[in-house]
Amino acid sequence: WPIGKNAAIQKMVLVPNQASPKSMSKSKLPLETLARHWSNDYPDCGGQAQSPIDIRTKSVQHDPALPPIEPQGYRSPGVGAFTLHNNGHTVEMSLPPSMFLRGLPQTYAAVQLHFHWGNDQDEGSEHQVNGESCPAELHIVHYNSESYANITEAKQQADGLAVLGIFIEVGDVANPAYDNIFNQLKNIQYAGQNVSIPPFDVHELLPRKLGHYFRYNGSLTTPPCSQNVLWTVFQQRVQISSSQVLALEGLYSTKAANSVPLVDNYRAPQPLNQRVVFSSFPVGECIGPSWHRWGVAAEPGERRTGPPLHFSWSGGSDSCFSPQDVTFSLSLQLLPTPTDPSPIAATSLWSDAPTYIQVESSSKTHRALTSEPKGWWWHQGFYLPG
C-alpha cells in the first residue's frame, strides 16, 4: 500500500519525497534492489511480518469461523465525485467513509484503492499463490473506524488497517466496471495529475465469491511498511482485457518533460516467517465434483472407442492456481442390455498424476496424456471381455 507522502515508486525507481542523507533520491536502480535498502530509513521494512507474501496452499489452515466479507455502501458510494490521482508510483482513487466493511473483527472504513501491475502484461501482482503471479492486483485500503478517528491515527496502531487484495488477470473481454477508472487514465498520464470522475458501483470491481479468501497479518507493501494490516486476499480472480492492462502500462511516473514509464510497481514476496495464513474455505474446494454420463454400445468380445470425455471442475485452474495435485475417483459400470441381462464387467477410472488419466479393466490398461491445460481428456478405448 503506497504512502504518497513517504515514497514514490517510478519505473523501477524509488524517489523519496522527504529524502534523508542516505536516500537515493536520484537513483534509477531496479525496484527489487532499492527495496532491499528500504529498512535503512524505514526499520519496519525489515520486519518479520512483511507483505506481500507467496501463499502456499499446502500450508494454509482452514478456519470455518471466518465469515464472508460484507462491503457496505460500495454500490452507492455517495453523490460526490471520486478523485483519481497519478501519484508517481500508482493510480489511486479516493473513497468516501460511507463505504465500509463488515465481516472483520471491527468495522473498517474505506480510504482509497490503487493498483499494482507489471510490464508487457506480465507478472505484476504483489501477492502470489503457489509461486504464480497475475498481471495486476487491486488493493482497497480501509482503516479501523470503530476504534480510531481517522486513518492518520489508525495507521499508528496494531489493529489500524485492513486491505482487500484482488488478483487481476487478462481475458478476452473488457470489464465495464474497470472502464470507470481505465477510461480516465488518459487524463492522468503523468505524475501529479488528477481527474474527477462520477461515482460508480465499486462493488462491481470485486470478485463474485466474497466468501472465499485468504487471511493473514502483514504490512504495507511500500515504506514505511507498517506491520498493522489485516490482509484479505480473495481466491477468485477478476478479468480485464488486454487493452485495459495496456492503459495502466501507458502511464508515466514522472512529469511530461522527463517521462519514465510507470510499470513494475510491485514488491517481491516477503518471508512468511512464523505467520499462519488462514483460508475461509477448504482449499480443495476449488476442485468440485464433475459428473458425466455417456454410453457406448458394445457386444461381448468387441472393442469400442467412445467420443472424447472432458473432465473439468468448478473454478478450474484459474481459481485454484495450478499446478496442484488432482485425484479423480470415478467408476464406469457396464450395464445389462436386453440381449444380455447380466453386467459384463466393472471398470474403474482415476488419475495417477496430474497429467494422466488411466482406465483399467480385467483385460487391458489404457493411458492417455492430456493436451488440455484446464482439464483432463480421456479418449475412451476399452475392451469388453467375452
C-alpha positions as CSV (number, residue, x, y, z in Angstrom):
1,W,0.0,0.0,0.0
2,P,1.6,3.2,-1.1
3,I,2.1,6.1,1.3
4,G,2.2,9.1,-1.0
5,K,4.0,11.4,1.5
6,N,6.7,8.9,2.2
7,A,7.8,7.2,-1.0
8,A,7.3,7.3,-4.8
9,I,8.0,4.3,-6.9
10,Q,8.7,5.1,-10.6
11,K,9.5,2.6,-13.3
12,M,11.9,0.6,-11.2
13,V,12.8,3.8,-9.4
14,L,12.3,5.0,-5.8
15,V,12.4,8.7,-5.3
16,P,11.6,9.6,-1.6
17,N,9.8,13.0,-1.3
18,Q,11.4,13.6,2.1
19,A,14.9,12.5,1.4
20,S,17.3,11.6,4.2
21,P,21.0,11.9,3.6
22,K,21.2,8.2,3.0
23,S,18.4,8.1,0.5
24,M,18.9,7.6,-3.2
25,S,16.7,10.5,-4.5
26,K,18.2,10.5,-8.0
27,S,18.9,6.8,-8.2
28,K,17.4,4.7,-11.1
29,L,18.1,1.3,-9.8
30,P,15.8,-1.7,-10.1
31,L,12.9,-1.6,-7.6
32,E,13.9,-5.1,-6.3
33,T,17.4,-3.7,-5.4
34,L,16.0,-0.5,-3.9
35,A,13.5,-2.4,-1.8
36,R,16.3,-4.3,-0.1
37,H,17.6,-1.0,1.3
38,W,14.2,0.4,2.5
39,S,14.9,-0.8,6.0
40,N,17.8,1.6,6.3
41,D,15.4,4.5,6.5
42,Y,12.2,2.6,7.5
43,P,13.0,-0.1,10.0
44,D,9.6,-1.9,9.7
45,C,10.5,-2.8,6.1
46,G,13.0,-5.3,7.5
47,G,10.4,-6.7,10.0
48,Q,9.2,-10.2,10.4
49,A,5.6,-9.6,9.2
50,Q,6.0,-8.0,5.8
51,S,3.8,-8.1,2.8
52,P,3.2,-9.2,0.2
53,I,3.7,-13.0,0.5
54,D,3.5,-16.1,-1.6
55,I,0.5,-18.1,-0.4
56,R,1.4,-21.7,-0.3
57,T,-1.9,-23.6,-0.3
58,K,-0.4,-26.7,1.2
59,S,0.4,-24.8,4.4
60,V,-2.8,-22.8,4.6
61,Q,-5.1,-23.6,7.6
62,H,-8.8,-23.6,7.0
63,D,-10.8,-21.6,9.6
64,P,-14.5,-22.3,9.1
65,A,-15.3,-19.4,11.5
66,L,-14.2,-16.8,9.0
67,P,-17.3,-15.1,7.7
68,P,-17.9,-13.7,4.2
69,I,-16.7,-10.2,3.6
70,E,-19.7,-7.8,3.6
71,P,-18.9,-4.5,1.8
72,Q,-21.4,-1.8,2.8
73,G,-22.1,1.3,0.7
74,Y,-20.0,0.0,-2.2
75,R,-22.9,0.1,-4.6
76,S,-24.0,3.6,-3.8
77,P,-20.9,5.4,-2.6
78,G,-22.4,8.9,-2.2
79,V,-23.1,11.7,-4.7
80,G,-19.6,13.3,-4.7
81,A,-17.1,12.7,-7.4
82,F,-14.2,10.4,-7.0
83,T,-10.7,11.8,-7.4
84,L,-8.3,9.7,-9.5
85,H,-4.7,10.6,-9.0
86,N,-1.4,9.6,-10.6
87,N,1.0,9.9,-7.6
88,G,4.1,8.8,-9.5
89,H,4.0,5.2,-8.2
90,T,0.5,4.1,-8.8
91,V,-3.0,5.1,-9.7
92,E,-5.0,6.0,-6.6
93,M,-8.7,6.7,-6.2
94,S,-10.1,8.3,-3.1
95,L,-13.1,6.6,-1.4
96,P,-15.7,8.1,1.0
97,P,-16.1,6.8,4.6
98,S,-19.7,5.8,3.7
99,M,-18.0,2.7,2.2
100,F,-17.0,0.3,4.9
101,L,-16.5,-3.4,5.6
102,R,-18.3,-5.9,7.9
103,G,-17.1,-9.4,8.4
104,L,-13.9,-8.3,10.1
105,P,-13.1,-8.1,13.8
106,Q,-14.1,-4.4,13.7
107,T,-15.7,-2.0,11.3
108,Y,-13.2,-0.7,8.7
109,A,-14.0,2.4,6.6
110,A,-12.7,2.8,3.1
111,V,-9.9,5.3,2.3
112,Q,-8.6,4.6,-1.2
113,L,-8.0,2.0,-3.8
114,H,-4.9,1.6,-6.0
115,F,-3.3,-0.8,-8.5
116,H,0.0,-2.7,-8.9
117,W,1.0,-4.0,-12.3
118,G,3.9,-5.3,-14.3
119,N,5.1,-4.7,-17.9
120,D,4.1,-6.3,-21.2
121,Q,1.0,-7.8,-19.4
122,D,3.4,-10.0,-17.4
123,E,3.6,-10.6,-13.7
124,G,2.5,-7.6,-11.8
125,S,0.6,-8.7,-8.7
126,E,2.2,-8.3,-5.4
127,H,0.8,-11.5,-3.8
128,Q,1.4,-14.9,-5.3
129,V,-0.3,-18.2,-4.9
130,N,2.0,-21.3,-5.1
131,G,4.5,-19.1,-6.9
132,E,2.1,-17.8,-9.5
133,S,1.6,-14.1,-10.2
134,C,-1.2,-12.3,-12.0
135,P,-0.7,-9.3,-14.4
136,A,-2.1,-6.9,-11.8
137,E,-3.6,-6.6,-8.3
138,L,-6.1,-4.2,-6.9
139,H,-5.8,-3.1,-3.3
140,I,-8.7,-1.4,-1.4
141,V,-7.5,0.2,1.8
142,H,-9.6,0.6,4.9
143,Y,-8.9,1.9,8.5
144,N,-10.4,0.8,11.8
145,S,-13.1,3.4,12.1
146,E,-14.6,1.7,15.1
147,S,-11.6,2.4,17.3
148,Y,-9.9,5.4,15.7
149,A,-11.0,8.8,14.4
150,N,-9.1,8.8,11.1
151,I,-6.5,6.9,9.1
152,T,-3.7,9.1,10.4
153,E,-4.4,7.8,13.9
154,A,-5.2,4.3,12.8
155,K,-2.1,3.7,10.8
156,Q,-0.1,4.1,14.0
157,Q,-2.0,1.3,15.8
158,A,-1.5,-2.5,15.7
159,D,-5.1,-3.1,14.5
160,G,-5.4,0.0,12.4
161,L,-5.6,-1.1,8.8
162,A,-7.4,-3.7,6.6
163,V,-6.7,-4.2,2.9
164,L,-8.6,-6.2,0.3
165,G,-6.4,-7.8,-2.3
166,I,-7.9,-8.7,-5.7
167,F,-6.0,-10.6,-8.3
168,I,-6.5,-9.3,-11.9
169,E,-5.9,-11.5,-14.9
170,V,-6.2,-10.8,-18.7
171,G,-9.3,-12.2,-20.5
172,D,-10.8,-11.7,-23.9
173,V,-13.5,-9.1,-23.0
174,A,-13.2,-5.7,-21.4
175,N,-14.5,-5.4,-17.9
176,P,-17.0,-2.5,-17.9
177,A,-16.7,-1.9,-14.2
178,Y,-13.0,-1.2,-14.5
179,D,-13.6,1.1,-17.5
180,N,-15.0,3.6,-15.0
181,I,-11.3,4.0,-14.0
182,F,-9.3,3.0,-17.0
183,N,-11.2,5.3,-19.4
184,Q,-9.9,8.2,-17.4
185,L,-6.2,7.2,-17.3
186,K,-5.5,9.3,-20.4
187,N,-6.3,12.3,-18.3
188,I,-3.7,11.5,-15.6
189,Q,-0.9,10.2,-17.8
190,Y,1.8,12.0,-15.9
191,A,2.7,12.1,-12.2
192,G,0.9,14.8,-10.2
193,Q,-2.2,14.8,-12.4
194,N,-5.7,14.4,-11.0
195,V,-9.2,14.0,-12.6
196,S,-12.6,13.9,-11.1
197,I,-14.9,11.0,-12.1
198,P,-18.5,10.3,-11.4
199,P,-19.2,7.9,-8.6
200,F,-19.9,4.3,-9.7
201,D,-20.7,0.9,-8.3
202,V,-17.4,0.0,-6.7
203,H,-18.8,-3.4,-5.6
204,E,-18.5,-4.4,-9.3
205,L,-14.7,-4.3,-9.0
206,L,-14.8,-7.2,-6.6
207,P,-14.8,-10.9,-7.4
208,R,-18.2,-12.7,-7.0
209,K,-17.1,-15.1,-4.3
210,L,-16.5,-12.8,-1.4
211,G,-16.7,-15.8,1.0
212,H,-13.6,-17.4,-0.5
213,Y,-10.4,-15.6,0.7
214,F,-7.0,-16.0,2.4
215,R,-6.4,-14.1,5.6
216,Y,-3.1,-13.2,7.3
217,N,-1.4,-10.4,9.3
218,G,1.0,-8.3,7.3
219,S,2.2,-4.9,6.4
220,L,2.0,-2.0,3.9
221,T,3.9,-3.1,0.8
222,T,5.8,0.2,0.5
223,P,7.6,2.4,3.0
224,P,7.0,2.8,5.9
225,C,6.0,-0.9,5.7
226,S,4.0,-0.6,8.9
227,Q,3.1,-4.1,10.2
228,N,-0.5,-3.4,11.1
229,V,-2.5,-4.6,8.1
230,L,-5.2,-7.3,8.3
231,W,-5.0,-8.8,4.8
232,T,-7.9,-10.4,2.9
233,V,-6.7,-11.8,-0.4
234,F,-9.6,-13.2,-2.5
235,Q,-9.2,-16.6,-4.1
236,Q,-11.2,-15.7,-7.2
237,R,-9.6,-13.5,-9.8
238,V,-11.3,-10.8,-11.8
239,Q,-10.7,-10.4,-15.5
240,I,-9.9,-7.3,-17.6
241,S,-9.0,-7.1,-21.2
242,S,-5.5,-6.7,-22.8
243,S,-6.3,-3.1,-23.8
244,Q,-7.3,-2.3,-20.2
245,V,-3.9,-3.6,-18.9
246,L,-2.1,-1.5,-21.6
247,A,-3.9,1.6,-20.3
248,L,-2.2,1.0,-17.0
249,E,1.2,0.3,-18.6
250,G,0.8,3.6,-20.6
251,L,1.2,5.8,-17.6
252,Y,4.3,7.7,-16.5
253,S,5.9,8.0,-13.1
254,T,7.4,11.5,-13.9
255,K,6.4,14.8,-15.4
256,A,5.9,15.1,-19.1
257,A,9.3,16.7,-19.6
258,N,11.2,13.7,-18.2
259,S,8.9,10.8,-19.0
260,V,9.7,7.5,-17.2
261,P,7.1,4.7,-17.7
262,L,5.2,3.7,-14.6
263,V,5.4,-0.1,-14.7
264,D,6.6,-2.9,-12.5
265,N,5.4,-1.1,-9.4
266,Y,5.1,-4.3,-7.2
267,R,7.2,-5.6,-4.3
268,A,8.5,-9.1,-4.3
269,P,7.0,-11.7,-1.9
270,Q,8.4,-11.4,1.6
271,P,9.3,-14.3,4.0
272,L,6.3,-15.7,5.9
273,N,8.4,-16.5,8.9
274,Q,6.2,-17.8,11.7
275,R,3.0,-16.4,10.5
276,V,0.0,-18.6,9.6
277,V,-2.2,-18.0,6.5
278,F,-5.8,-18.9,7.0
279,S,-8.5,-19.6,4.4
280,S,-12.2,-19.1,4.8
281,F,-12.8,-22.2,2.6
282,P,-11.3,-25.7,2.3
283,V,-8.5,-25.2,-0.2
284,G,-9.5,-28.4,-2.0
285,E,-13.0,-26.9,-2.5
286,C,-11.9,-25.1,-5.7
287,I,-12.0,-28.6,-7.3
288,G,-15.6,-29.6,-7.3
289,P,-17.2,-32.9,-8.3
290,S,-18.0,-33.2,-12.0
291,W,-20.4,-35.9,-13.1
292,H,-20.6,-37.3,-16.6
293,R,-22.8,-40.0,-18.2
294,W,-22.2,-41.5,-21.6
295,G,-23.0,-44.7,-23.4
296,V,-21.1,-46.9,-25.9
297,A,-22.9,-49.8,-27.4
298,A,-20.8,-53.0,-27.5
299,E,-21.2,-56.7,-27.7
300,P,-19.1,-59.1,-25.6
301,G,-15.6,-59.5,-27.0
302,E,-15.8,-56.3,-29.1
303,R,-13.6,-53.3,-28.8
304,R,-15.3,-49.9,-28.8
305,T,-14.0,-46.3,-28.6
306,G,-16.3,-43.6,-27.5
307,P,-16.1,-39.8,-28.0
308,P,-13.6,-37.7,-26.1
309,L,-14.6,-37.2,-22.5
310,H,-13.6,-33.9,-20.9
311,F,-13.3,-33.8,-17.1
312,S,-13.5,-30.3,-15.6
313,W,-14.2,-28.8,-12.2
314,S,-15.8,-25.7,-10.8
315,G,-13.4,-22.7,-11.0
316,G,-10.8,-24.6,-12.9
317,S,-7.1,-23.8,-12.7
318,D,-7.8,-20.1,-13.0
319,S,-9.2,-20.1,-9.5
320,C,-7.1,-22.8,-7.9
321,F,-3.7,-21.5,-9.2
322,S,-2.3,-24.7,-10.7
323,P,-0.1,-26.7,-10.5
324,Q,-1.9,-28.8,-8.0
325,D,-2.4,-32.4,-7.2
326,V,-5.7,-33.7,-8.5
327,T,-7.2,-37.1,-7.9
328,F,-10.3,-38.4,-9.7
329,S,-12.2,-41.2,-8.1
330,L,-14.8,-42.2,-10.7
331,S,-16.3,-45.5,-11.7
332,L,-17.5,-46.9,-15.0
333,Q,-20.2,-49.6,-14.7
334,L,-21.2,-51.7,-17.7
335,L,-24.9,-52.1,-17.5
336,P,-27.0,-55.0,-18.7
337,T,-28.7,-54.9,-22.1
338,P,-31.9,-56.6,-23.3
339,T,-29.9,-59.3,-25.0
340,D,-27.5,-59.8,-22.1
341,P,-29.3,-59.4,-18.7
342,S,-26.1,-59.7,-16.6
343,P,-23.5,-57.0,-16.2
344,I,-20.3,-57.8,-18.1
345,A,-17.6,-56.0,-16.1
346,A,-16.9,-53.0,-14.0
347,T,-14.1,-50.6,-14.8
348,S,-12.5,-48.0,-12.6
349,L,-11.3,-44.7,-13.7
350,W,-8.8,-42.4,-11.9
351,S,-5.8,-40.1,-12.4
352,D,-2.5,-41.3,-11.0
353,A,-0.8,-38.0,-11.9
354,P,-2.0,-34.5,-12.8
355,T,-1.4,-35.1,-16.5
356,Y,-2.7,-38.7,-16.9
357,I,-6.0,-40.4,-16.9
358,Q,-5.9,-44.2,-16.5
359,V,-8.5,-46.7,-17.4
360,E,-8.2,-50.3,-16.2
361,S,-10.2,-53.4,-17.0
362,S,-9.6,-57.1,-16.4
363,S,-8.0,-57.4,-19.8
364,K,-6.0,-54.2,-20.5
365,T,-4.9,-50.9,-19.1
366,H,-5.1,-47.7,-21.2
367,R,-3.4,-44.4,-20.5
368,A,-3.7,-41.1,-22.4
369,L,-1.6,-37.9,-22.0
370,T,-3.6,-34.8,-21.6
371,S,-3.2,-31.9,-24.1
372,E,-5.8,-29.6,-22.4
373,P,-4.3,-27.3,-19.7
374,K,-7.6,-26.7,-17.9
375,G,-8.8,-30.2,-17.8
376,W,-8.1,-33.9,-18.5
377,W,-9.1,-35.6,-21.7
378,W,-9.6,-39.3,-22.0
379,H,-10.3,-40.9,-25.4
380,Q,-12.3,-43.9,-24.3
381,G,-10.8,-47.1,-25.6
382,F,-11.7,-50.1,-23.6
383,Y,-12.2,-53.8,-24.2
384,L,-15.2,-55.7,-23.0
385,P,-14.1,-59.2,-22.3
386,G,-16.2,-62.0,-23.8
